[in-house]
Amino acid sequence: MVRIVAAGALVLMAGAALAQDEAKRGADHYARHCAACHGVRMRDPEGAYDLRKFPQDAQERFVNAVTRGKSSMAPFGGLLTAEEISALWAYVVSGGK
């Protein structure tokens, strides 16, 4: 039983580390492609949507907006890969950490 619990804890820790790595990659993409409008670390957006308020259960909505554009936001589907958009999502749901 102890081995199972320990193995489960290791899996959770590895998953958390992977999520943290993906959020870090997302932060890099965010800085290059999003910060000009949405603010550095999603702070003080210049009229753009405040991504800190983006619903964490709306990943598909986020992916669609980034890929196809929305309102005055240009589409980034031709510029960013699915993996890069996924990393951006990880960054957004991390709260900019």
QUICORVEN-V900347 format. One record per residue. N is the residue number from 1. RES is the residue in three letters. D_CENTER is the distance of its C-alpha to the mean C-alpha in Angstrom with 1 decimal. Layout:
# QUICORVEN-V900347
((N,RES,D_CENTER) (N,RES,D_CENTER))
This chain:
# QUICORVEN-V900347
((1,MET,36.1) (2,VAL,34.9) (3,ARG,33.7) (4,ILE,31.6) (5,VAL,30.0) (6,ALA,29.4) (7,ALA,28.0) (8,GLY,25.6) (9,ALA,24.6) (10,LEU,23.9) (11,VAL,21.8) (12,LEU,19.6) (13,MET,19.5) (14,ALA,18.6) (15,GLY,15.7) (16,ALA,14.4) (17,ALA,14.9) (18,LEU,13.1) (19,ALA,9.9) (20,GLN,10.5) (21,ASP,11.1) (22,GLU,8.1) (23,ALA,6.0) (24,LYS,9.0) (25,ARG,8.9) (26,GLY,5.6) (27,ALA,7.7) (28,ASP,10.5) (29,HIS,9.3) (30,TYR,8.3) (31,ALA,11.8) (32,ARG,13.5) (33,HIS,12.4) (34,CYS,11.1) (35,ALA,12.8) (36,ALA,16.2) (37,CYS,15.7) (38,HIS,13.0) (39,GLY,14.4) (40,VAL,13.9) (41,ARG,11.3) (42,MET,11.0) (43,ARG,14.7) (44,ASP,17.6) (45,PRO,16.3) (46,GLU,19.3) (47,GLY,19.8) (48,ALA,16.4) (49,TYR,14.4) (50,ASP,13.4) (51,LEU,9.7) (52,ARG,10.6) (53,LYS,12.7) (54,PHE,10.5) (55,PRO,11.8) (56,GLN,9.9) (57,ASP,12.2) (58,ALA,11.5) (59,GLN,9.1) (60,GLU,12.0) (61,ARG,12.4) (62,PHE,9.1) (63,VAL,9.7) (64,ASN,13.3) (65,ALA,12.8) (66,VAL,10.9) (67,THR,13.4) (68,ARG,16.5) (69,GLY,16.0) (70,LYS,17.1) (71,SER,19.9) (72,SER,20.1) (73,MET,16.7) (74,ALA,17.6) (75,PRO,16.3) (76,PHE,14.2) (77,GLY,15.1) (78,GLY,17.9) (79,LEU,16.1) (80,LEU,12.9) (81,THR,13.2) (82,ALA,11.7) (83,GLU,10.5) (84,GLU,8.9) (85,ILE,7.2) (86,SER,6.2) (87,ALA,5.0) (88,LEU,3.1) (89,TRP,2.2) (90,ALA,3.1) (91,TYR,3.2) (92,VAL,3.8) (93,VAL,5.6) (94,SER,7.0) (95,GLY,8.5) (96,GLY,8.2) (97,LYS,10.1))
